[in-house]
Structures are given as structure tokens and as C-alpha cells.
Amino acid sequence: MTRNETSKPHWRPAHEADLSAIVAIAARIHPDLPERPEVFAEKMRLCPDGCRVLIANGAIVGYGLAHPWMQHRIPPLDAFLHRLPEPADCLYVHDVAVLPDHRGGIARAYLDDIGRLAQSARIAMLALVSVYATRPLWERLGFRAVNADAELRGKLASYGDSATYMLRDVAATYRPARFRLTRP
């Protein structure tokens, strides 16, 4: 690889040793939505293929966490999942957080990887909760807002006033994945 290729921001699988960097970025990006390191570690253990870190100039500058889940069932913040549902009907994008100096199209690459992962697991939908008024970003990336019933609105409340539950159909154009969804 050339020096340019190694310094270009890129996503790689997250490792246990990356946890402190993930927690630090989460604290900076989501100060009003804190989660314990153990909660992040559990997501990484339950679905390692859905967890990535963004590397730029040799440093971790972002992360993405996703795992199989059920549509319209929002995992509570800062709570353990204990196990993943089987069968799952969506891949839930728990969080994509990138430090401000490294934003600009990089979330799309993570979502492309996650879309291929979902497709390889025969999961047809991606789901997420948009926070901090990021709904326009997610809409540009193919997500659509879902009309929330009273139960869903109640679950969204812990995510903040602007929280919106969103879904995205997994595009049939994703190339076959290089990896498969593993479960412990």
C-alpha cells in the first residue's frame, strides 16, 4: 500500500482493544445519550461483523455499531441486549459516530458494508433512530421515517426530542458480502 492509501479514512472491523476509543468518541458526539463501555462491548461481542471503526492517519476517528434486531422494537439506550433475536427481520444501526473533522460521505461506506452484511444474512431491512436532528442525513442515505404509534413514541422519548425511527430497504444491488453474520 502507498502512504496515501494508508492515510485515507477507511472502515475496519472493531476489536476489543478499540473500546476505549469508541467510548471516548461516543462521549464527545453523544454527551446527552451516555452509554456504559460494557454496553458497547456487548454489542461488539454479539455482532462483531456489524461493528467497525473508522481509521484516519492511524487513529480511530469514528465507529459504527449494528446488530440483528426486530423492526419497530427499539433497543433501550445504555441497556444490555443479552442475546439477539432469531430470526431477526432487520439489521439495527445502533450508532454511527464520526468526529467532525472526518465527516463528509464516510457514513455511506459504513452503510454499504452493513447493507451487504444484511443481504448475506437474508435480512431485508436496516433500521435506526435518528437523533440530534440528523433525519435529513439519513433520508439522503435512503432511510424513511416511520409513523410512530404510542408505544414506539414512548421508546423514542429516551433518545431525545428530535428522535425519529427510520427504515431502509436493503438494496438488491449490493454485491455479495465478503463476510457472513456470525453469532456467538
N, C-alpha and C positions, 0 to 999 in steps of 0.2 A: 504494500500500500504506500501511496505517496503521502507526504506530510499533509497536503490538502485534504486527502480522503480521511485521515485520522482526526483532523480538527473539525471537519464538517459535522454539525449536530446529527446524531443518529440514535435510534432506539435500540436497546439491547435488553435481554431478559434481566429481570431484577434478581438479586441474590440476597441472602440473609445479611451479608456484610453491608448492603446498601440501606438498611433500615434506618440508621441514624440520619442519613442524608434525606431520605423520604420524609421522615418526621420533621426535620428542620424546614424543608420546603413547605410541607403542609401547614406548619405553624405560621409561616410567613404569608402564604397565599390565603389560608382559611382561618384567620385568628378568631372568628366568631363561630366556627364549626370544629372545635377541637376533637381529636380522637387520640386514644392511647396508642403507644407503639405496639402493644400486644394485639390490638385490633388490626392494625396494618399487617403485622406478622402472620396473623391467622389467614387473612386473605391471600397472602403470598404462599402460604403452605397449602391452602385448599385449592388454589388455581394458579400454580406457578406460570402456566402458559399465558395467562391473561395479565400478568404483572411485568411491566417494563420500566426502565429508567432511560431518561434522555441524557446523552453524553455530549458535551461540547468542550473542546480543548482539554480533554481528560478529566473533566469534573461532571458530577451529576447536577443537572440544571432543571430537571423535571421528572415526573413519573406519571404512569398510568396504571390503574388497577381495575380489572374487570373479572367477573366470575359468572358462572351459570346461575340463573335465578328464575323466578316466575313473574310474568307480566303483571303489572298493577299491584305488586307486592313490594313495597319499598323497604329495603333493609334499614333498620333504625341506625342512626349515627352513633358511633362510639359503642357499638354492641357487637358481641360475638355472634357469628353465624352458626357455629358448631358443626354444621355439615351443609353440603349443597343439595338442593332438591334434585330428585331423579324421578321422572325425566324433567329437565328444565325446558322452558319454552322461550327463554331469551338469554342473552349474554348481557348482564348488567354492568355498565360502565360506572363503577363506583366513583372514580375521580380521574381527571386528567389535569395535572397542575404543572405549569411551566413558569419559571422565573421570568419576569417582564422583559429582560434584555434578550431573551431567546425565543420569544413568541413570533408568530408570523408564518402560518401554514404548517407548523410542525404537528399539530394535533391530527391533521388529516392522515399523516403517515401512520400514527398510532392506530387510528380508527380503521385504516386499511388492513393493518395486521390483525386487529381484533375481528373485523368482518370476515377475513379468511379463516380465522380460528373458529368463529361461529359456524361458518359454512361447512367446515370439515367435521364439526360435531353435529351437523344437521339441525342447527338452531337457526331459525329464520328471522329473528328479530333482535335488535340491540335496544336497550333501554337505559335511561339515565334520569337524574334530577338536575335540571339546570339551576344554578344558584348565582347570586350576585348579578342578576340581570344579564346573564350570558345567553339567554334564549336566542337572540339573533345569530350568534356564532353557531350554535348547534343547528339552527334552521339552515344556515349556509352549508352545513356539513350533512344535510339530508334528514335531520330529525324533524318530527312534527309534534306539536303539543297535543296532549290528550286531555279531553274534558274530564276533570276530576269529580268523582262523586264525593259525598260527605266523608266517607271512610278514608279515601285517598287524600282529601284535603287535610284531614286530621293528621295523617302521617307526614304530609309535606310541611306542616307548621314548624317542625323541629329544624327544617332546613332553611328557614328564613322567609321573610315576606314575599320575595320575588321568586320563590321556588316553583318550578314547573316540571311536571312529569312529562317525559318525551320518549317517543319510539322512532326507530328507523328500520325499515325493511332491509334485510341483508341483500345486497345487490347480487344478481346471478352472474355478474361479470367478474367477480373475484377469481383470481387464479387459484388452483388447488393449493392448500396450505403446505408448508414445509414441516409443519409440526402438527401434533394432534393434542386434543384436550386431555390432560391427564388428571386423574383424581387419586388422592391418597387411599 
